[in-house]
Amino acid sequence: MTLARAQTATPWWKGAVIYQIYPRSFADSNGDGIGDLAGITAHLDHVASLGVDAVWLSPFFTSPMKDFGYDVADYRDVDPIFGTLADFDALIARAHALDLRIIIDQVYSHTSDQHAWFQQSRAGRSGDKADWYVWADAKPDGTPPSNWQSVFGGPAWTWDARRQQYYLHNFLKDQPQLNGHNPAVQEALLATARFWLDRGVDGFRLDALNFAMHDPALTDNPPAPDTNRARTRPFDFQLKLYNQGHPDILGLLARIRTLLDEYGARFTVAEVGGDDSDREMKAFTAGDTRLNSAYGFDFLYADRLTPDLIADAVGNWPDAPGVGWPSWAFENHDAPRALSRWTVPEHASAFARMKMLLLVALRGNIFLYQGEELGLTQVDIPFAELLDPEAIANWPMTLSRDGARTPMPWIGTAPDMGFGSGAAKPWLPFGDDHRALAVDVQQADAGSLLHWTRTVIAARNAHPALRRGSIRVVHSDDAVIAFEREEGGERLLCVFNLGATPRDWPGPTATGETILAANDADMARLPAFSGLVVRR
């Protein structure tokens, strides 16, 4: 199975635009209120119309859904709520026919406690799977083996009566930690990767990768110094030096890269969060023997979009030998919608256009989360209706992930906005303002954000300087940032006013051809929330 897109000396993924689909919430083909693979396949024409290069699918594997698919019970099958392996094969075939590549999540740090591997491992201290997870005896006083804390709250250890030991879980207790140090575990994970590569996938997003290995000595983490940031979980009170980020992860990454290189033109991107993420992302992507890219968190949880934030983020990834290639996202399934974090409703329309232009102007790969092309906002879901285990555990200090996972609105006049057949209530509610933002409504409006998204992605694809060129910040103040993108003799100046007050053009008046202008920006004046890309 091949794609129509011609291969070039530059890898297809370098500078790619990748569209993230959260399967539960994209489209429901069978009327049960939950999105599925057949629903995705039926709507891939919409994705292709944006001009993106690839689709990242969040987990669709067999799972008890305690963490909505990130607790995998079978790495090599599709959960029945999403369909079958045949449905996945049909999705791959349709995507490739539309010149779209498919990237899937791989969760290598933990499984579900319902996975057959864990069921065998917890049965006793002997057997071929006994050391596939992280087990440890209690301290003499019966307390856990170390002070490590779970991301979702509380100790990262749970007692198991069958083995008379604690097992490690960096997330939910239903997500036991794999022992990534074990060569047999690595072989099983590589075999899983090969299974999906043989079915035609074009790459992997590796979830929570810096949790893949721990310190075998189970050394206590030291307390974290006070940073004046709110601490909402016990996890926030520690420096995570020993429960994640072990140096031996690099050896596993080299094995993953060797496998993917066998298949050619494949792509890997690491999800690396946490206090030490910058160093870990650089290590995971350094040179030509590890991963292709790392997924930065700089923008995902920022409460404001500022010139300093942008300058710092792009400055962390210089175009220098041995430094990896970054990937950026403003939104995803784990982070609150950017428009609800960065602006107010009366400015949302203008801000969304500026934000979209900024995203396509960044150096690196860019990820567009489903509904971002429509300007969807965060949905305020009452506590009684929350499903997200993290939000429930940390209420009300954590903005619910459910609010960013609400169903995609396809048809503004349909009772369920075209998400399904209407036979069953969608698994999460729609936002009150989402009906007016539906795909069919924006398709009929030439001035909509949907059409603007297509325009700016097309420009990125047409201009090598935007897609893969170097970046250099030339101006930054309290509201305005300007940077140059350059590649192969093409030099573009990108200028953005992130503030609500019009601003004069920074520095000498520019001359050249206007490539893109958001919200009436020109080379003399930058209205509120505007942006301009000019060929120098």
C-alpha positions, 0 to 999 in steps of 0.5 A: 500500500503506497501513498500518492505523495512523491518522496523527496530527500526531506522526510515527509514528517519534517514540518508536517501538519498532523491532525489529532483525532480522539476516537470517542468524540469524532464520529459515531457510526452505530448510534451508541453515543461513542465515536468509533473507527468507522465514523472516523473513516466516514469523515476522513474527507474533512480531514484531508480537505484541511491539507494536513499530512497525517492523522494521529489516532488516540488509543482505540485498543482493547481496554476497560476504559478506566483512563479511556484507552490509555489503560491497554488490555490488549495491544494488538486488538481493537476495543469493541466499542471502536470496532474491529481490526477490519475496521482499522484496516479499512481506515488505513486504506481510506486514509492512504487513498486520501494521501493521509498517513496514520500515526497511532498511540503506543503506551509502553510505560504501563498497561491495564491491570486487566492485561493478560501480562499483569494477570500472570505477573500478579499470580506469583513471584515465579513464572515467565511474567513475574518480572514484567511489572515493577514489584517490591516488598513493603518496608518493615513497617508495611509502608510502600517501598518508596515515597513516589507519588502518582500523577493522578494523586496519592502514592504510586504504589498499591498493595497486591495480596496475591503476591504480598508485594506492592506494584508501581503505577505512575498513573491510576492504580489500574495502570500498573507500570511495566518493567521497561528494564526487562529485555523480554518486555522490550521484545514484547513491545517491539513485537507490538510495534511490528504488528501495527507497522505490518498493518500499514501504520506510518508512525507512532506517538509514544505516550508518557515515554519518560516514565518507561523506566525507573530507578531499580534501587527505588530511591526516594524522590527529594522534595521540590523547592517552592516555585510559587506555582499552585500545587494541586497533587502530592506529585507536585511536591517532589522532584521526579528524579527516580521514578522516571527519566532513567538513562537506559530509556535511550537504549530502548529508543535506539531499538525502536528506531532500528525497527522503524527504519526497517519499514522506511518513511516512518515517524516517531514522536515522544510525549515527554512532560514534567519538570525535566522535559526539555533535557529529556526531549533533547536526549530522546531525539538527539542524532539519527539513532533515536526518535524523530521528534518530541511533543512540547508542552510549552503551550498546552497548559500555559494560561496566557499566550505571550511573546516571551512564551513563544520566544522561549519555546522556539529558542529551546530548539535551535537549528544546530547539529545533533539537536532534534526536531520539535513538535508543537500543539496548542491543544490536545485531549489532555489540555483545556482548549486554548481559546478558553485559556488565552482569550475571552468570548468577545475576542475569540473569533479574531484570536482564533484566526491569529492563533492559527496563523501563528501555529503554522508559522512555527518551526517544527511539526504542528499538531491540530486537535480535532475541532481546533479548526472550528474554534471550539471552546472548553466545555464546562462540565458539572462535577456530577457528570465528570468522567475524567479520573484526574479531574474527579480526583483533583476537583476543582483545582484541575480543569477537566480533560472531559471539557476538551474531549466533547463530541465533534459538531458536524451539522448545526441543525441536527439534534446531536449535531451530526455526531451520530444517528441520534439513537443514543445520547453522546458520551459527553455533552456539547458546548452551548456555543458549538452548534454555531461552530459546526462543520456545515455552518462554517463550510457555508461561510467563506470567511469562517475559521475553517476556511482560514485554516485551510488557507494557512495550511496551504500556505505552509505547504507551499512555502519551504521557509514556513514548513522546514526553514530556520527561525530567528526572533527579531523583535519581542515586547509585551504584545508583539513578536516578530521572527524570520523563517528562512529556507533555500533562498526564501525569507519570510517575516512573521509578525504577531500582535497578541494583545487587545490594543492595536500596535504600530509596526515594530522597527523599520517599515517592511517591504515585500509581498504579503503572504498571509494577513490575519485580521487586517494586519498590514505593514503599517499597522497591527490591529488587535490579535492580528498577524502578518507573513511577508516575503522579504 
